Amino acid sequence: MASLVAYDDSDSETETEPARTVNPEGQMDDTFDVPRPSGTGFVSGTVDVTKEGVQHTGHSPYKDPGDQHLPLARIWRSHPGSCPSQRLQWPSKDPDTTFPTSEPPCPLWMSRAPAGLVPLAAACLKPVKPAWDALHSPSQTQSKVESTARNASSFQRKRGEDCVVPYTPKRLRQLQALNPEGGKDLEPPGPPAGCAPAPLSVAPTVSEFIQPYLNSQYRETKVPKKVLFHLRGHRGPVNSIQWCPVFCKSHMLLSASMDKTFKVWNAVDSGHCLQTYSVHSEAVRAARWSPCGRRILSGGFDFALHLTDLETGTQVFSGRSDFRITTLKFHPKDHNVFLCGGFSSEIKAWDMRTGKVVRGYKATIQQTLDILFLQEGSEFLSSTDASTRDSADRTIIAWDFRTAAKISNQIFHERYTCPSLALHPREPVFLAQTNGNYLALFSSVWPYRMSRRRRYEGHKVEGYAVGCECSPCGDLLVTGSADGRVLMFSFRTASRACTLQGHAQACLGTTYHPVLPSVLGTCSWGGDIKIWH
């Protein structure tokens, strides 16, 4: 709703009553040369009424079509039931003095006055009682004036007067000044941190683009070539993106950003932002869909954990960690339990039913970069920053989920950290993105040996948390690059299938659509998201 501008003189509750003198006959006369309150819609000066016309002295910011000044003290009156097309009578001593409607405009305070002639102060300020009406019936006149002001204000709201300028936030004005052409693509800011956002309105029907592919058993992934949507709305780097895991709701895309928000987009039908969530006071490093598709788990650099319900816009679960959070993963079997890792030597397992930490996994590390579940949740892998000049043990650690025991910490020995891990959907293998500018392939069963034959290279990592992923059919691999490119490889031959010039800055996240065969989402350090098809 547009806000009205408050003037300095609109707060005053005092009014200057017209001065009155007693004539020799004992009647009260009005004196109109008393100063009136100054401000928008008020006129200071005198009015000379003659039979030839109306001559105004003074200045007024509002002018009628006939270039006549209309003072607030002199109000045009009409007979009951009259309309603007009828002749109006001036309340002077000579009853024969009349003016056609084409000269002065309709009365300022009458209930049928055109809304275009009602100034802003008439709708905001307390109306001044005319002296001639106050002499006869003050209470009736006051009620008429108040009802007329309300009608005038309603006319203003209906027609959208030019004199009422909507308020634009300072941050939005700065963004429009920096990017005047792309201002229309910017999404409005979400609610402030700590406030519950509005419920997310999700259409009950399945997207018409997704419906034909829901019953398909085999989904062949094709190489995308064109940009379907270019989503601009985040004001900081987008760390990760994820499609909704429920197939009938997979038109929704989740994005987490360093601008302290995470967003839900309709990235299949319209490309519009459905909702912005500002529940964190610092950068949102990780955000994940719940397996049911109705909630979002988020964590950031403010040490806070929130589980937000999309239908109500409230936090179902809130917790506080003792370290900055960089990665979150739901347990594949027990959806009430999730793992949380970050700038700490320990990974913690939380139970949302009790709101407490149920288990800890501690190692001699400083930071956990990513977490990947194996064997239906009985084991999981963690990639860390533990890499030294002489040894690279503990770079990837395999854990037993139930006992918190280390299964192996001698998996990767090439002295490169691995910012992200990805599991193959069909083969018992997983991928590790390395800072050596290549993707390494490992077995997902003990002893987790690395393949020496297949290595996917050609992109750049350069210290960014560049993600990688396998297509739903498992035939293609996709990864971003520090120079903004998007590279796709053949899983069997490790040859490059396609290269897309995706973003101007580093491409951090890449994800295939779980149902549509040729839709790919990418995000960048520049804050934009692209949907390819």
Secondary structure, 3 states (H helix, E strand, C coil): CCCCCCCHHHHCCCCCCCEEEECCCCCEEEECCCCCCCCCCCCECCEEECCCCEEECCECCCECCCCCECCCCCCCECCCCCCCCCCEECCCCCCCCEECCCCCCCCCCCCCCCHHHCCHHHHHCCCCCCHHHHHHCHHHHHHHHHHHHHHHHHHHHHHCCCCCCCCCCHHHHHHHHHCCCHHHHCCCCCCCCCCCCCCCCCCCCCCCCCHHHCCCCCCCCCCCCCEEEEEECCCCCEEEEEECCCHHHCCEEEEEECCCCEEEEECCCCCEEEEEECCCCCCEEEEEECCCCCEEEEEECCCEEEEEECCCCCEEEEEECCCCEEEEEECCCCCCEEEEEECCCEEEEEECCCCEEEEEEECCCCCEEEEEEEHHHCEEEEEECCCCCCCCCCCEEEEECCCCCEEECCCCCCCCCCCEEEECCCCCEEEEEECCCEEEEEECCCCCCEEEEEEEECCCCCCCCCCEEECCCCCEEEEECCCCEEEEEECCCCCEEEEEECCCCCEEEEEECCCCCCCEEEEECCCEEEEEC
